[in-house]
Amino acid sequence: MAGIYIHIPFCKQACNYCNFYFSTSLGNKENFIHALLKEIELTKEYLKGEVIETIYLGGGTPSQLSLEDLKLIIGNLSSVYDLSRVTEFTIEANPDDLKDSSTIRALGTLGVTRFSIGVQSFFDEDLQYMNRAHNSKEAMASIKRVQDAGFKNISIDLIYGTPTLTDVNWRKNLEIAFAWNISHISSYALTVEAKTSLDRKIRKGELKAVNEEQSARQFRVLMDEMRAQKFEQYEISNFARDGIYAIHNSNYWFGKKYLGLGPSAHSYNKINRRWNVSNNVEYINSLKNRILNFEEEILTEAQRVNEKIMTGLRTIWGFSIKDYELPIIEEIQKNLASIDVEHYTQEDGILKLTQEGRLFADAIAAQLFVEEVEKV
Ligand code: SF4
């Protein structure tokens, strides 16, 4: 089983915290689509006959493409792959693009089974702080339209830790999401990445700085409220009700193969990891000459183990130490001695983080990382 990810590198407006690859100009859209169709054809051997289980249209903003564009892309994909066993087909969409009910229904006809809506907040002051292109009314209207079109598998993104977001409003954000009876919520702390517009504006004093204590407090509220509403925190930032997990993303964490298409998209086939050039013009020009423009790395055994530690610890399934040879197990157990026992559990060779441990997931994973596995 494998997944296909397609990166649509266009956005209406640049959110100030974003460090994904995208362009706010649609000038190259037609050229991009032609290049993408060529890439679909040229990469058809990468997954070597795997059954395609999931498709994920991400970005950027896939909802910036027209229905005709998406039909063309999916039509080409289905001429190369058997998509009859796809169980989950997700499209990321921003609320301001979900204004037309007939287009939403038509996406269902195209095979889309799941919407991931970039709500981020139901409060305009937070959306303005982040320079999002939509407002809170549009956020709610978009959820209603997608639900009215008959989609049950809906995820929304919510961001906490925004300096404008009070603890009271964070709880209200969650209450509003619960009231919409959403089955899946992805929630992330606002992170100030280097060289983003948010970073620059905070440095210049034009925007208030992000406060780590506020983020940690709101993360605790998030975990408590989700649990009270019977959401399972199956990954640190992902919460699902009734076992409706995001299959495509879960498969990344399980280490399954995936093919990434489009500028900046990553691919993994258990042997190598590769990533496409993060530039629309270079991507288009290479594919005009039928050249795939990517860099790749062959993962060492240590990198493979450490990736599993990093991703496994973030999930409810944990990291299975017992899957490895004795020297690796011993090294991890030795590293574990420096971790606060309140932050993890270990049962039947499976390491998992406790709720408190989830606050320090990345640091704990880094402390457990193994070195030079090849030599042992
Ligand atoms: S819509 Fe998404 S990809 Fe586009 S700028 Fe905003 S956060 Fe980044």
Boltz pocket constraint, residues with backbone or C-beta under 6 A from the ligand:
constraints:
  - pocket:
      binder: B
      contacts: [[A, 10], [A, 11], [A, 12], [A, 13], [A, 14], [A, 15], [A, 18], [A, 19], [A, 20], [A, 21], [A, 22], [A, 59], [A, 60], [A, 61], [A, 94], [A, 118]]
      max_distance: 6.0
